[in-house]
Amino acid sequence: MVKSIRVHELGGPEVLKWEDVEIREPGQGEIRVKNKAIGLNFIDVYFRKGVYKASTMPFTPGMEAVGEVIALGPGVTDRKVGEVVGYAGGPMGSYTEEQILPANKVVPVPPSISPSIAASVMLKGMTAQFLLRRCFKVEPGHTILVQAAAGGVGSLLCQWANSLGATVIGTVSTKEKAAQAKDDGCHHVIIYKEEDFAARVNEITSGNGVDVVYDSVGKDTFQGSLACLKTRGYMVCFGQSSGTPDPFPLSVLAPKSLFLTRPSLMQYTATRGELLETAGEVFANIASGVLRVRVNHTYPLSQAAQAHADLESRKTSGSVVFLP
């Protein structure tokens, strides 16, 4: 038996229960991992609430963890017992002391990167990689807008985009978060509770608009984000922390010939090669100092409910990690 967080009914943070769960031996192509650190991501909230549907009930949430390989299933030749590995994006079920994972879904974690740093950055860092390098390829001279610039992904987007030579505009909710965003490479920070972000972006860009908006907020910012784009700009909506955007007619995109995409990490790391390349670029950027990872909050895994409540009430910044 191992301890895990289980969800028996959808709802608020209080539905996260700390329970004993049986764990099986690894099957063909699988490994058993003893988790050292587990990442908290907003997607965990979406599954807990039922915004995204879990395939089974009850279920163990969590899409990211780093741990030590403690057993190999038949046919696994490229992993070894004692190795530290990480995974992000699936399968769901990382809120647990030990888990069974497909060997082809994990990547080796360089010894220079601690488990808590790796667990805090794999999902968010790989998300930043595909958003900036593949979804819309950010290059020197581009101007970008990052909504929730002090959040886990937002912080990494600002640092990475700055290093790519882009002009970075970020929105945040408080003065404290504004200071962090500035530190992370935001050239212009907008406290959206104090001013209209779309009007301010228009001012900053002399009426030209931005090349791309990276929006994980959704409902509250969607229309404003569209208004910030230049002609043929890209609206990259990769989350909905404030709720799902309202439906709108496709013709809204027509006056400026805008592009709109709703990408997900799983489709950008679908092959083993894509997964290794994406994770490799994240780890390389940590090693070179391009990315500074802020693990601003750690919680015992048993206190997952408190961590979810803090994340949803915007009390956290940077990354949050569970220690089993």
Phi, psi and chi 1 to 4 in degrees:
 res  aa     phi    psi   chi1   chi2   chi3   chi4
   1 MET       -  142.8  -58.3  -72.0  -89.6      -
   2 VAL  -129.6  159.2  -62.8      -      -      -
   3 LYS   -85.6  135.2  -74.3  -79.3 -168.3 -169.2
   4 SER  -142.6  158.3  -61.0      -      -      -
   5 ILE   -88.4  129.1  -66.3  -73.7      -      -
   6 ARG  -123.1  144.5  -59.8  -71.6  -79.9  167.1
   7 VAL  -114.3  115.8  174.3      -      -      -
   8 HIS   -99.0  -21.4  -65.6  -92.0      -      -
   9 GLU  -147.8  149.4   58.1  179.3  -26.0      -
  10 LEU   -75.7  148.0  -57.3  174.5      -      -
  11 GLY   160.7 -151.6      -      -      -      -
  12 GLY   -75.6 -176.1      -      -      -      -
  13 PRO   -55.9  -26.8  -25.4   33.6      -      -
  14 GLU   -66.5  -13.2   69.3  -75.9  -10.2      -
  15 VAL   -79.5   -6.4  -56.4      -      -      -
  16 LEU   -80.8  109.6  -61.6  166.5      -      -
  17 LYS  -110.2  139.6  -56.6  -63.1 -175.1 -168.4
  18 TRP   -93.7  110.7 -177.7 -122.6      -      -
  19 GLU  -137.8  162.6  -63.1  176.2   -3.9      -
  20 ASP   -82.2  135.1  -72.9  -49.8      -      -
  21 VAL  -134.3  140.8  177.1      -      -      -
  22 GLU   -76.8  142.8  -69.6 -141.5   10.2      -
  23 ILE  -124.0  135.9 -175.4  165.9      -      -
  24 ARG   -90.1  176.1   59.5  179.9  175.1   79.9
  25 GLU   -79.7  152.7  -71.2  -54.7  -50.8      -
  26 PRO   -66.8  138.8   18.7  -27.4      -      -
  27 GLY   -93.8 -164.5      -      -      -      -
  28 GLN   -54.4  124.2 -175.8   74.1   28.9      -
  29 GLY    74.8   11.5      -      -      -      -
  30 GLU  -114.1  161.6  -66.8  179.5  -30.5      -
  31 ILE  -131.3  157.5   56.7  174.5      -      -
  32 ARG  -108.2  130.4 -177.8  165.3  166.0  171.6
  33 VAL  -122.9  133.2  176.1      -      -      -
  34 LYS   -95.3  111.2 -176.1 -179.6  177.5   67.4
  35 ASN   -70.0  137.2  -75.5  -25.7      -      -
  36 LYS  -103.7  -30.8  -69.1  172.5  173.8  -80.1
  37 ALA  -156.8  144.4      -      -      -      -
  38 ILE  -129.9  131.9  -63.3  150.6      -      -
  39 GLY   -86.3  141.8      -      -      -      -
  40 LEU  -100.5  129.1  167.4   60.3      -      -
  41 ASN  -132.9  155.3  -65.2  -78.3      -      -
  42 PHE   -63.3  -24.1 -134.3   97.7      -      -
  43 ILE   -61.8  -27.8 -167.2  169.1      -      -
  44 ASP   -64.3  -37.4  -54.1  -16.5      -      -
  45 VAL   -65.6  -42.6  173.5      -      -      -
  46 TYR   -59.7  -41.9  -60.2  149.9      -      -
  47 PHE   -68.7  -40.0  -83.7  107.7      -      -
  48 ARG   -63.1  -37.3 -168.7 -157.6   74.0 -140.0
  49 LYS   -82.6  -21.0  -74.5  179.7  167.6  177.5
  50 GLY    94.5    9.2      -      -      -      -
  51 VAL   -61.6  -43.7  176.0      -      -      -
  52 TYR  -106.3  144.5  -64.5  168.8      -      -
  53 LYS   -95.0  123.6  -60.2  -74.7 -179.6  -83.1
  54 ALA   -72.5  148.9      -      -      -      -
  55 SER   -75.9  -20.7   54.3      -      -      -
  56 THR  -135.7  159.1   58.7      -      -      -
  57 MET  -133.4  134.9  -77.3  -68.1  -83.9      -
  58 PRO   -69.6  168.5   28.3  -34.7      -      -
  59 PHE  -141.7  160.1   67.3   92.1      -      -
  60 THR  -101.0  120.3  -63.2      -      -      -
  61 PRO   -75.9 -179.7   20.7  -20.0      -      -
  62 GLY   107.5  130.7      -      -      -      -
  63 MET  -120.8   11.3  -50.9  -68.6  -81.1      -
  64 GLU  -159.0  133.7  171.1  178.5   45.5      -
  65 ALA  -163.3  160.6      -      -      -      -
  66 VAL  -128.9  134.5  169.8      -      -      -
  67 GLY  -160.5 -176.1      -      -      -      -
  68 GLU  -101.8  133.4 -176.8 -178.2  -20.2      -
  69 VAL   -69.5  123.0  178.8      -      -      -
  70 ILE  -114.9  -10.6   56.4  172.2      -      -
  71 ALA  -159.6  147.0      -      -      -      -
  72 LEU  -114.8  137.2  -54.3  175.3      -      -
  73 GLY   -83.3  171.4      -      -      -      -
  74 PRO   -57.2  140.3  -16.6   25.4      -      -
  75 GLY    84.7    0.3      -      -      -      -
  76 VAL   -91.7  114.3  177.5      -      -      -
  77 THR  -117.3  -16.7   54.5      -      -      -
  78 ASP  -100.3    5.7   56.7  -11.8      -      -
  79 ARG  -122.6  158.3  -59.5  -87.5   67.9   86.8
  80 LYS  -137.6  152.0   54.3 -177.8 -174.6  -71.5
  81 VAL   -61.6  135.7  170.4      -      -      -
  82 GLY    96.8  -14.5      -      -      -      -
  83 GLU   -73.8  144.1 -174.4  178.5   23.2      -
  84 VAL   -95.3  124.2  176.4      -      -      -
  85 VAL  -129.6  159.8  -63.2      -      -      -
  86 GLY  -132.3  159.6      -      -      -      -
  87 TYR  -148.4  157.0   92.5   99.1      -      -
  88 ALA  -154.9  137.1      -      -      -      -
  89 GLY   104.7  -17.1      -      -      -      -
  90 GLY   152.3  153.6      -      -      -      -
  91 PRO   -72.9  158.6   27.3  -33.4      -      -
  92 MET   -70.0  149.5 -170.0  163.0   61.9      -
  93 GLY   132.1   26.7      -      -      -      -
  94 SER   -83.6  -10.8   66.5      -      -      -
  95 TYR   -77.7   67.3  -75.7   23.8      -      -
  96 THR  -157.8  157.1 -177.6      -      -      -
  97 GLU   -69.4  -37.6  -68.3  174.3  -31.0      -
  98 GLU  -139.8  149.6  -65.4 -179.6   16.5      -
  99 GLN  -148.0  159.3   68.2 -172.0  125.0      -
 100 ILE   -97.0  129.9  -56.7  -66.8      -      -
 101 LEU  -132.4  148.3  -71.1  168.9      -      -
 102 PRO   -65.3  130.8  -13.4   25.8      -      -
 103 ALA   -59.0  -29.6      -      -      -      -
 104 ASN   -80.7   -0.3   66.6   -5.5      -      -
 105 LYS  -101.2   -5.7  -69.0  -69.6 -175.9 -168.6
 106 VAL  -104.1  156.4  -54.7      -      -      -
 107 VAL  -126.9  145.6  -62.5      -      -      -
 108 PRO   -67.2  138.6   15.8  -20.7      -      -
 109 VAL   -97.4  125.1  174.9      -      -      -
 110 PRO   -58.1  140.9  -18.3   27.9      -      -
 111 PRO   -60.7  -21.5    4.0   -8.9      -      -
 112 SER   -74.7  -10.7   59.6      -      -      -
 113 ILE  -111.6  123.1  -61.7  173.7      -      -
 114 SER   -69.6  154.1   73.4      -      -      -
 115 PRO   -55.4  -39.4  -28.8   36.1      -      -
 116 SER   -70.2  -36.6   65.2      -      -      -
 117 ILE   -65.4  -47.7  -67.4  -74.5      -      -
 118 ALA   -62.0  -43.0      -      -      -      -
 119 ALA   -68.9  -24.3      -      -      -      -
 120 SER   -83.4  -18.0   75.8      -      -      -
 121 VAL  -118.5  -14.0   79.5      -      -      -
 122 MET   -62.1  -55.0  -84.8 -162.1   64.7      -
 123 LEU   -68.4  -46.3 -166.8  138.6      -      -
 124 LYS   -68.4  -40.6  -61.1  174.3 -169.6   72.9
 125 GLY   -68.0  -41.9      -      -      -      -
 126 MET   -68.3  -32.7  -67.0 -158.4  -62.8      -
 127 THR   -63.3  -47.5  -61.7      -      -      -
 128 ALA   -59.8  -39.2      -      -      -      -
 129 GLN   -61.0  -51.1 -168.2  -83.6   -7.9      -
 130 PHE   -71.8  -30.6   86.5   75.6      -      -
 131 LEU   -66.0  -45.0  -69.6  173.9      -      -
 132 LEU   -85.6  -29.4  -67.5  168.3      -      -
 133 ARG  -102.9  -22.1  -50.4  -68.6  -72.0  143.1
 134 ARG  -129.8  -42.7  -68.0 -174.0  -76.2  155.8
 135 CYS   -63.5  -53.1 -151.0      -      -      -
 136 PHE  -134.7  125.0  174.0   89.8      -      -
 137 LYS   -85.4  104.4 -163.3  166.2  170.5   52.4
 138 VAL   -76.2  131.8  171.7      -      -      -
 139 GLU  -134.6  166.0  -67.7  175.2  -21.6      -
 140 PRO   -53.2  137.6  -26.0   33.6      -      -
 141 GLY    96.5  -17.8      -      -      -      -
 142 HIS   -73.6  150.0  -78.0  147.5      -      -
 143 THR  -115.5  128.3  -59.3      -      -      -
 144 ILE  -125.1  153.7   79.1  166.8      -      -
 145 LEU  -116.8  125.8  173.6   62.7      -      -
 146 VAL  -111.8  112.2  178.3      -      -      -
 147 GLN   -77.2  146.8  -60.4  -77.9   15.0      -
 148 ALA    55.3   55.5      -      -      -      -
 149 ALA   -68.8  -15.7      -      -      -      -
 150 ALA   -99.5    1.9      -      -      -      -
 151 GLY   -74.3 -179.5      -      -      -      -
 152 GLY   -59.4  -51.2      -      -      -      -
 153 VAL   -76.5  -41.0  177.0      -      -      -
 154 GLY   -56.1  -43.8      -      -      -      -
 155 SER   -58.5  -43.5  166.5      -      -      -
 156 LEU   -71.7  -38.1  -60.2  174.2      -      -
 157 LEU   -59.9  -43.0  -75.1  172.1      -      -
 158 CYS   -64.2  -47.0  -66.1      -      -      -
 159 GLN   -62.3  -47.3  -65.4  176.5   51.6      -
 160 TRP   -68.5  -44.8 -159.3  -32.9      -      -
 161 ALA   -63.8  -38.5      -      -      -      -
 162 ASN   -59.6  -43.8 -177.7  -57.3      -      -
 163 SER   -67.8  -23.3   79.5      -      -      -
 164 LEU   -83.0   -4.3  -68.2  170.2      -      -
 165 GLY    94.3   12.9      -      -      -      -
 166 ALA   -85.2  157.0      -      -      -      -
 167 THR   -87.5  123.1  -63.0      -      -      -
 168 VAL  -109.7  122.6 -176.2      -      -      -
 169 ILE  -109.6  133.4  -53.8  171.1      -      -
 170 GLY  -130.7  146.3      -      -      -      -
 171 THR  -108.2  143.2   67.8      -      -      -
 172 VAL  -142.8  171.0  -64.0      -      -      -
 173 SER  -101.1  -20.0   56.1      -      -      -
 174 THR  -138.4  165.1   65.1      -      -      -
 175 LYS   -63.6  -36.9  -76.7 -169.9  166.6   62.3
 176 GLU   -62.3  -44.8  -67.7   72.7   27.6      -
 177 LYS   -68.0  -30.9  -70.8 -175.9  175.8 -178.1
 178 ALA   -62.9  -41.0      -      -      -      -
 179 ALA   -63.3  -39.9      -      -      -      -
 180 GLN   -66.1  -44.8 -177.5 -168.6  -60.7      -
 181 ALA   -60.9  -40.2      -      -      -      -
 182 LYS   -61.1  -44.9 -157.1   89.3  175.9  153.1
 183 ASP   -62.2  -29.8 -164.7   38.9      -      -
 184 ASP   -85.7    3.9  -78.4  -23.2      -      -
 185 GLY   106.4    8.2      -      -      -      -
 186 CYS   -70.7  126.0 -101.1      -      -      -
 187 HIS   -79.1  -31.3  -59.8   91.7      -      -
 188 HIS  -135.0  125.2  -53.2  -84.8      -      -
 189 VAL  -116.3  130.8 -174.5      -      -      -
 190 ILE  -114.3  122.1  -58.3  165.0      -      -
 191 ILE   -87.4  101.5  -58.2  174.6      -      -
 192 TYR   -68.6  -15.3   62.8   80.8      -      -
 193 LYS   -77.5  -17.6  -70.9 -177.5  173.5  175.6
 194 GLU  -103.7  -21.6  -65.3  178.8    6.4      -
 195 GLU  -149.0  160.5   54.9 -174.9  -24.3      -
 196 ASP   -73.7  111.8  176.2  -22.4      -      -
 197 PHE   -64.5  -35.7   74.5   81.6      -      -
 198 ALA   -65.2  -41.8      -      -      -      -
 199 ALA   -65.2  -40.3      -      -      -      -
 200 ARG   -67.3  -40.5 -177.5   77.0 -176.1  101.6
 201 VAL   -62.9  -41.1  167.4      -      -      -
 202 ASN   -58.2  -41.1 -169.3   52.4      -      -
 203 GLU   -66.5  -49.0 -159.2  179.4  -65.4      -
 204 ILE   -59.9  -39.0  -68.0  165.2      -      -
 205 THR   -93.6   12.1   62.2      -      -      -
 206 SER    52.7   38.0  -54.8      -      -      -
 207 GLY    83.2   -1.0      -      -      -      -
 208 ASN   -80.2  -29.8  -66.7  -39.5      -      -
 209 GLY    84.2  175.7      -      -      -      -
 210 VAL  -103.3  158.7  -62.1      -      -      -
 211 ASP   -71.6  -35.7  -65.4  -82.4      -      -
 212 VAL  -152.1  143.6   59.2      -      -      -
 213 VAL  -115.1  129.5  177.6      -      -      -
 214 TYR  -103.4  108.1  -67.4  108.8      -      -
 215 ASP  -121.9  114.7 -169.9  -34.1      -      -
 216 SER  -109.6    6.1   62.7      -      -      -
 217 VAL   -89.1  -41.0  178.1      -      -      -
 218 GLY    87.8 -122.5      -      -      -      -
 219 LYS   -46.8  -49.8 -170.0 -177.5 -179.4   73.7
 220 ASP   -69.5  -25.2  -68.4   -4.6      -      -
 221 THR  -114.6  -10.3   54.1      -      -      -
 222 PHE   -55.3  -53.9 -171.5   80.3      -      -
 223 GLN   -64.3  -40.9  -66.8  -61.3  -26.1      -
 224 GLY   -63.3  -39.1      -      -      -      -
 225 SER   -62.0  -44.8  -71.3      -      -      -
 226 LEU   -58.6  -40.0  -74.6  178.0      -      -
 227 ALA   -66.2  -23.1      -      -      -      -
 228 CYS   -79.6  -13.0  -70.2      -      -      -
 229 LEU   -81.3  146.5  -73.0  164.8      -      -
 230 LYS   -81.0  173.2   64.2  166.5   54.5  167.7
 231 THR   -56.2  134.7  -61.5      -      -      -
 232 ARG    62.2   25.8  -56.0 -157.4  -52.0  -96.9
 233 GLY   -75.6  165.1      -      -      -      -
 234 TYR  -110.5  122.5  -81.2   70.6      -      -
 235 MET   -99.7  109.1  172.3   69.0  177.7      -
 236 VAL  -107.1  101.0 -178.6      -      -      -
 237 CYS   -99.9  102.5 -173.5      -      -      -
 238 PHE  -113.6   16.5   68.4   99.3      -      -
 239 GLY  -175.7  174.3      -      -      -      -
 240 GLN  -151.2   63.2   58.1  -94.2  -18.7      -
 241 SER   -62.4  -25.1   60.0      -      -      -
 242 SER   -98.1    2.5   67.7      -      -      -
 243 GLY   119.1  163.1      -      -      -      -
 244 THR   -71.6  133.5  -53.1      -      -      -
 245 PRO   -57.6  148.8  -23.6   33.1      -      -
 246 ASP   -66.9  148.5  -64.5  -36.3      -      -
 247 PRO   -59.1  148.6  -19.4   30.2      -      -
 248 PHE  -146.9  153.8   68.8   97.5      -      -
 249 PRO   -70.3  142.6   21.1  -28.1      -      -
 250 LEU   -57.3  -27.4 -153.6   53.1      -      -
 251 SER   -62.3  -18.0   56.8      -      -      -
 252 VAL   -58.8  -31.6  166.6      -      -      -
 253 LEU   -78.3  -17.3  -56.1  175.9      -      -
 254 ALA   -67.2  -43.0      -      -      -      -
 255 PRO   -56.4  -31.2  -26.6   35.2      -      -
 256 LYS  -114.8   11.5  -68.3 -163.8  -76.9 -172.6
 257 SER    49.2   50.7  -68.8      -      -      -
 258 LEU   -78.9  153.1  -61.1  177.7      -      -
 259 PHE  -102.1  141.8  -65.3   87.8      -      -
 260 LEU  -133.0  130.3  168.5   65.1      -      -
 261 THR  -137.6  147.9 -178.4      -      -      -
 262 ARG  -122.3   79.9  176.9   59.8 -177.8   87.1
 263 PRO   -85.4  162.2   34.6  -34.4      -      -
 264 SER  -138.5  144.2 -178.2      -      -      -
 265 LEU   -54.8  -38.4  174.7   63.9      -      -
 266 MET   -58.8  -37.0  -68.2   59.5  155.3      -
 267 GLN   -77.5  -16.5  -77.6   71.4   49.3      -
 268 TYR   -98.9   -4.1  -79.7   83.5      -      -
 269 THR  -128.5   38.7   51.5      -      -      -
 270 ALA   -70.5  -32.2      -      -      -      -
 271 THR  -103.5  159.9   67.8      -      -      -
 272 ARG   -59.0  -40.8  179.1   75.4 -177.5  156.4
 273 GLY   -62.0  -44.4      -      -      -      -
 274 GLU   -63.3  -41.6  -75.4  175.8  -26.1      -
 275 LEU   -61.2  -48.8  175.3   62.8      -      -
 276 LEU   -65.6  -39.5  -69.3  171.9      -      -
 277 GLU   -67.3  -42.6 -172.4  176.8  -20.4      -
 278 THR   -65.6  -49.6  -53.6      -      -      -
 279 ALA   -64.5  -39.6      -      -      -      -
 280 GLY   -60.5  -40.6      -      -      -      -
 281 GLU   -67.8  -37.0 -157.8  170.8  -30.0      -
 282 VAL   -63.7  -50.4  173.0      -      -      -
 283 PHE   -62.1  -38.6  -69.4  146.1      -      -
 284 ALA   -64.1  -38.4      -      -      -      -
 285 ASN   -72.2  -27.3  -85.5  -13.4      -      -
 286 ILE   -70.5  -45.8  -65.3  169.6      -      -
 287 ALA   -61.0  -37.6      -      -      -      -
 288 SER   -83.4   -9.8   69.7      -      -      -
 289 GLY    90.7    1.3      -      -      -      -
 290 VAL   -62.1  -41.6  164.9      -      -      -
 291 LEU  -108.4  123.4  -64.2 -179.2      -      -
 292 ARG  -106.7  119.9  -72.9  169.2  -55.0  140.4
 293 VAL   -92.7  126.5 -176.3      -      -      -
 294 ARG   -99.8  104.3  -75.5 -169.6  171.5   80.0
 295 VAL   -92.0   88.5 -177.6      -      -      -
 296 ASN   -84.0  -14.4  -72.8  -10.9      -      -
 297 HIS  -145.8  131.3  -46.1  -89.6      -      -
 298 THR  -125.2  144.2   58.1      -      -      -
 299 TYR  -133.8  147.6  -62.9   78.5      -      -
 300 PRO   -61.5  144.4  -14.5   25.7      -      -
 301 LEU   -56.6  -32.0 -178.5   56.8      -      -
 302 SER   -62.9  -19.7   56.6      -      -      -
 303 GLN  -101.4   31.7  -70.5  175.5   20.5      -
 304 ALA   -57.7  -36.6      -      -      -      -
 305 ALA   -60.8  -43.1      -      -      -      -
 306 GLN   -64.1  -42.1 -176.6   60.6   53.2      -
 307 ALA   -62.0  -42.8      -      -      -      -
 308 HIS   -61.7  -43.1  -86.8 -129.5      -      -
 309 ALA   -61.6  -43.1      -      -      -      -
 310 ASP   -65.9  -41.3  -69.4  -11.0      -      -
 311 LEU   -61.9  -45.7  178.0   67.5      -      -
 312 GLU   -70.2  -27.6  -73.3 -179.0  -87.0      -
 313 SER   -92.6   12.8   61.1      -      -      -
 314 ARG    62.0   29.7  -49.4 -161.0  100.3  151.3
 315 LYS   -84.6  -11.5  -73.0 -178.7 -176.1  161.6
 316 THR  -103.8  157.1   67.6      -      -      -
 317 SER  -139.9  158.7   64.2      -      -      -
 318 GLY    65.0 -145.7      -      -      -      -
 319 SER  -102.4  151.9  -65.8      -      -      -
 320 VAL  -121.7  133.1 -179.4      -      -      -
 321 VAL  -128.9  139.6  169.3      -      -      -
 322 PHE   -96.1  140.5  -64.2  119.7      -      -
 323 LEU  -113.5  115.9  -57.8  173.3      -      -
 324 PRO   -70.7      -   17.3  -21.2      -      -
